[in-house]
Amino acid sequence: MSEELFAGILAYKSAMAQARLMLSKGLITKDEYAIIDTMMAEKYGLSSCSLFRNNDLLYSSTRGNMSHYEEVTKCQE
């Protein structure tokens, strides 16, 4: 990994940590967070399918994945 790419990833992650904090405090909406995410990824040279972006594709509520808590509960009974 080049130093330029590493610096871009680090800067993106730092910016998005601040955006997540603002989202959790209710200072911005989810839509605004998505806009910030897109803008920061473009600014720091990350593509929309980059592994370094904060895309939670595995545990989205609309993707039909089961919660691991249900499995744990059934095993403990």
Secondary structure, 3 states (H helix, E strand, C coil): CCHHHHHHHHHHHHHHHHHHHHHHCCCCCHHHHHHHHHHHHHHCCCCCCCCCCCCCCCCCCCCCCCCHHHHHHHHHC
